[in-house]
Amino acid sequence: MSISRRSLLKGAVVAGAATALVGRAEAREEVEPRPDAVGMLYDSTRCIGCRACVTRCKEANSLPYDRTAEGIHDAPTDLNSNTKNIIKVWTAGEKSAFTKQQCMHCVDPSCVSVCMMGALHKEGEGKRDFAGEKKGTGVVLYDKGTCVGCRYCQIACAFNVPKFEWFEAFPLIVKCELCRHRGDPKKEGPLAIANPACCEACPREAVVYGKREALLAEAKRRLAEDPKRYNGLIYGEKEGGGTQVLYLAGAGVTFKQLGMPELPEESSASFSERVSHAPYLHGITPIALYGAMAFVIRRNKSKEEASEHHGEGK
């Protein structure tokens, strides 16, 4: 059965219009911090580098201890499949400062965006209250049962957080989940979801846990109360679409020096998904495909007619 060019063009218009309608309905919305979002506030000026948080994290998550290349016991130099939380030090001459690294639990995480199976997802995904606002703590969780080991999350994360168990027979992705397994039965609501061991262990309260909204207010209070102590900025308030782990740094110290990437206010997930979805929003892709099909069919038909005409001429 032959297909006319007119039929193909009609199909292209209909498909393009349908896709445009679907595209408008599914155009990516801006992701805002959830009302019940929880996280941590790390204050570099209070940290003494004792690494009690690293040790307690391993104990709480049943992670084995590490050895450095020099054979030093339990002294990892970076995040790895045995280490979800680490303290690093920045030095420049006589000046130094500590910094803490773990999952940032981004408001709009790239790792979640690229995970094809939804193994990485935000707690409460898809749930909304009566006002239409997203519910849940927004903690980025990992479901080992659906992970296929593609490791796209490692490539997508701007903070180089997810780690792969390279030496396991059935490897998994390892990252901080804010100790979701240590829920506090005495607490209710979002604060009962997680009770991070690192926050409990810190003797100086350099890292504290709570609702993101309250932590942000506390960070602003500290900046206003003692402006000479800090560099005047709150990392994670806007960077990369915002994070649920916030940072304060001392005066004269930049977040870049502490190893934090310089990110725009727009999240990478928002940018990449908008770009990848754009061709479908107005039916461009199906129209182009149908146009290509029409060209191929017309070309092949012309070849067949030319061959038949040549055969008749013999």
N, C-alpha and C positions, 0 to 999 in steps of 0.2 A: 504494500500500500504506500503510495507516494504522499509526501507532506509538502504542501505549497508554502512558498515563502510568506504569503499573506497570513496563513495559519500560524506560522512560527512567530511572526511579529505580533499578532494578536495575543499569543501565549506569553510573549515577553512583556507586553504591557500589563496584562492581568497579573502575572507573577510579580512584576515590579511593584505594582500598586499594592498587592497583598503583603509583600515583604516590607514595604514602606510603612503600612499600617501596623504590622507586628513590631517593626523596628521602633516606631514611636512609642508603642506600648511598653517596650522593653528597654528603652534608652536608659543608660546607667544613671542612677541617682547619686547625688553627693552623699558620702558617708560621714555622718556626724557622730561624736562620742555618745554612747548610750547613757541614759540617766543613771543606770545602775553600774556603769563601768567601774571596775576596780583596777588597782595597779600599785605601783610603788614610787616613792620619792627618794632619790639618792642624793645626799649632800656631800660632795667631795671634801668640803672643808671640815667635816666632822669625822671622816674616815681616817683611821690610824693604821690601816693595812694589816690588821691582825689576822685576817683571813678566817675568822671564826665562822663567817657566813658560808665560806667554801666547804669547810669541814662538816658543818651542820647540814648543808644541802646534800652532801654525799650520804650522810647517815639517814636523812629523811627519805631519800629516793633509792636507797640500797644500791648505791653506785660504788664500784671498786676504787681504791686509791691509785694514784698515778705516781710514776717516777720520772724525773727529768732525764735528759741524756747524760747528765753528770751523776745520776744515781741518787739524787736527793728524793727522799720519800715524801709523797703527797705534795708535790709542788708543781702542778701543771702550769704551763706558760700561756695556754690559750684554751678556749672551749674545745671540747672533743667529745667522743661518744661516752666518756666516763665523767665528764664535767659539764654541768649545766649552768654553773655560776662561777665567776672568777674575779679576783682583784688584780688589777694591773697598776703599774706606777709609771708616771711620766717625769722625766728629769731634764733640766736644762741648766747647767752650771750648778749653782747652789740652790736653785729652785726646784721643787718637786711637788707632785700631787698624785693622789690615788684616784682610781676610777673602777667602777664595777661593771661587768659585762654579763648580760643574760638576755633572754628574749625580751623585746621591747613591747610586745603585745600591742602592735600597731592598731590604730583606729580603723584603718583600711589596709590590711596587710597584703603585701604582694605574694607571700607564700600561700595564702588562702586562695588568691586570685588564680594562681597558676596550677594549683593542685587539681588534677583532672578527676580524681576519685572522691574529693572532699575529705580526704584523710586529715588534712589540716583545716580547721574551721573555727569560727568564733562561737563561744558558748552562748546558747540562746539563739542561734541563727534561725531566721525565719519566724521567730515568735514576736508578737506585737501585743501591746496592751490595748485597752478600749480607746485610747486617744490616738492609736496608730503608731505610737513610738516603739522602737525596737526594744525588746526585753533582753534580760541576761547580762552577765558581767562583762562580756566582750573578751574574755580571756581566750587566747589562741590555743586550742586544744589539738591533740594528735590522736587519731584513731588508728592503731596498728592493724586492725582487722581489714581496713580498706586500702592501706598503703601498698603500692606496687613497686616501690623502690626506684622511681624514675629520677628522683633527686632534683627536680625542677625547683623545689623550694630553696635548695641551697644556692642556686643561681640567682633566684629572684630576690632573696633577702639582702637589703642594703647594709644590714648590720652583721652579716656573715655568722648567723646564729645556728641554724639547723645543722646537725652533724650526723654522719652516717656511720653505722657500725660495720666498718670494712672487714673486720676479722671474725664476724659471726656467721654461722651457717645460714641463719634466717635473719638478716640484718634489718634494723629498724632505724627510724629517724629519732634523734635525741635532742630535746630542747626543754627549757624551763616551761612549766605549765602552772606556775604559781602554787605549787603544792596542792593541786586540786583534790588529791586523795586525803588531805589532812583537814577536812572540814571540821569546824568547831560546833558541836551540838548545842552549846550554850548561846550561840549567836543565831540570829534570824536574818533572812533576806540575803542580798548579794555578798555581804561580808562573811557569811557562813560557808560560802563555796570554797574559799581557799584561805589558808593560814600559812604563809610562806615561812619556812624554817629559817631562811637567811635573816628575815626581819626580827624573829625571836632571838637570834643568837647575837645580834650586834650590840656590843656593850655601850656604844656611843649614840645609838639611834641614828646612825648615818643613813640607814635605809629604813623607811617606815611604810606600812601597808594601809590601804584604805580606799575609799571611793576616789576616783580620779578628780572629780569636781572639788572635793575637800583637800586633796593633795595639792592641786593647782592653787587653791586659795592659801594654803600654808606656805607654799613656795613664794608667792607674792608677798605674804606677810613678812617672811624672813628677809626678802630683798629690801622691803621698805623699812624694816626695823634696823637693819645693819648694812646699808648700801656699800660701805667701804670694804666689807668682808667678801662681797661677791662681784662677779663680772657683770651683773645686772640683767642676765638673760635666763630663761627657763628652757632648757632643751627638751623637745617633745611636745611643747604646747602647740606648735604649728608645723614643725619639720615633718616632711613626708606625709602630710595629712594628719599629723598628730600621733602621739604614742601614749600608752597607758602607764608607761614607766617614764618618769620625769627626772631631770637632772639639774643640779645646781653646781656651779664651779666657782672657785675662788677668784678674787680680783687679780687681773693680770694673766689669767689662764683662759685659753680659748677651748671650746669643746672639741675643736679639730685636734688640738694638742693632746686631748684626752682620748683620742681615737674615734670620736664620733663623726660620721660622715656629714658633709655639708649637703643638705637636701632642700629642694624647693618646698613651698607650702602644699602644693598638689601632690597627692600620693602617686607613686609609680603605677599602682594598680588602676587608679582612675584614668591616668593618661593612656596606658597600654590598652585597656579595654575600650576606651572611647575611640582610639585609632583603629583597633581591629574590628569594631562594630560599625564604624562609619560607612563602609561600602554597602552595607545592607540597609541602612536607614532610609534610603530613598530609592531602593530597588536597583541600584547601579550594577551590583553583581549579577543578579538573574538576567537583567537586560543584556549585559555583556555576554553571558553564557549563551543565551538564546540567539544573539546576533552571530556569535561564532558558529553555532550549530547551523544557522541559516546559510552562512557563507560556505561551510564545508559541504552541506547537502547540495547547494546550487552548483558548486564546483564539480562535485562528483557526477551530478546529473548532466552537466555540460560535457564531461569526459565521456559518459555513456552514449550521449547523443552523437558526439563526434565519432566514436568508435563504430556505432551502428551505421552512420552515414558512410564512413570509410569502407565498411564491409559490403554495403549495397553497391558501392562503386566498383567493386572488383568484378 
